[in-house]
Structures are given as C-alpha cells and as structure tokens.
Amino acid sequence: MSSVIEVKPKKHDDKEKSGAGVKEASWIDLYLPEEARGYAKLARLDKPIGTWLFAWSYMWSIALAADPGSLPSFEMMALFGCKALVLRGPACTINDLFDRDIDRKVERTRLRPLASGLFTPFQGIQFLGLQLLLLLGILLQLNNYSRVLGALSLLLNFSYPLMTRFTHWPQAFLGFTINWGALLG
C-alpha cells in the first residue's frame, strides 16, 4: 500500500525571500566582547571559506613536499594554518577599504564595519597594520624564499579589489591569488 504526501510550497513575502530584516547571529555576536565584534567582522572571522581556500593550497603543497612514505611536517601545517587565518583578514580589510562606498549601496554588504560607519577608514588602516604585523611574525619563521613569496602574495591580495574595476574576470585573478599559496608550502 502506498501513500501520497502532498507537499505545499511555503509562502514567503518579498522581505523574507530577500533576507531583508533578518539578521543571523554568528559566533562573533554570541561570544566575543562587543568591542572586538566589529574587528572580527572586518576580518570576516565569521565566514571561514576564504581561510579554508588559502589553507587548502598551503596544505596541499606541504603534503606534496613531504618525504616519500612520511607524513607532512605538523609544525609547517600549523604555521601555514595560522598564516591562512591571518592572511584572510588583511585581504578582507583592504577590500572593504577600497569598496566601502560601493558596499553602502549593496544590501548584502551595507552592514560591513567600514560601509556602515562603525569604523572610519583610518581605523580600518590601523587594523590592517596590526594584521600585517601578525603576518610578518609568521613570515619571519620561514626561509627567505618563502618570505619573498609571502610578501609578493600581499601584492596580489591588495590588487584583487582593484581588479573588479579593470577586468570582467576578477574571480580568475582571485583564484590565482589564493592558489599562489601552493608555491609557499
């Protein structure tokens, strides 16, 4: 005996479809002190996909560089995992500095800390400087070749927001930028 279940589509109003007026609480809102929340959101710590993308290129090359029959260096994996986390922040901060006027006009991005006015551009630059100091601390633990490649990756990260203005293929440039990490591992 079979039974048929009728599934009726749920009715949504336009606001519900667009997500307007709906604010999801992230772990940042739940667990960080209020003073740190804006900075964590500026570094996009609540959206880890960018960190994962950087980390995958690092981890893949570290694994390939391991001696045959042995595991990759845990120390290098941990160091580059930290680098992926720290590198994502300046990349997002510089993007928000360049695009803050555009972000104000876009529903999805209007609440970002620089676009919303939570931080001034000068505060954004100060936070960028702090993040770059953390990144320098990680780069100084690497050999000279990796330091140079790591510094060059910053040029790529800082150039990406500008590519949206000069090319119809900014995502291809972003893919190149993220996968630059394969040279470092």
C-alpha positions, 0 to 999 in steps of 0.5 A: 500500500502506498501513500501520497504526501502532498507537499505545499510550497511555503509562502514567503513575502518579498522581505523574507525571500530577500533576507531583508530584516533578518539578521543571523547571529554568528559566533562573533555576536554570541561570544566575543566582547562587543568591542572586538565584534566589529574587528572580527567582522572586518576580518570576516572571522565569521565566514571561514571559506576564504581561510579554508581556500588559502589553507587548502593550497598551503596544505596541499603543497606541504603534503606534496613536499613531504618525504616519500612514505612520511607524513607532512611536517605538523609544525609547517601545517600549523604555521601555514594554518595560522598564516591562512587565518591571518592572511584572510583578514588583511585581504578582507580589510583592504577590500572593504577599504577600497569598496566601502562606498560601493558596499553602502549601496549593496544590501548584502554588504551595507552592514560591513564595519567600514560601509556602515560607519562603525569604523572610519577608514583610518581605523580600518588602516590601523587594523590592517597594520596590526594584521600585517604585523601578525603576518610578518611574525609568521613570515619571519619563521620561514626561509627567505624564499618563502618570505619573498613569496609571502610578501609578493602574495600581499601584492596580489591580495591588495590588487584583487579589489582593484581588479573588479574595476579593470577586468570582467574576470576578477574571480580568475585573478582571485583564484590565482591569488589564493592558489599562489599559496601552493608555491609557499608550502 
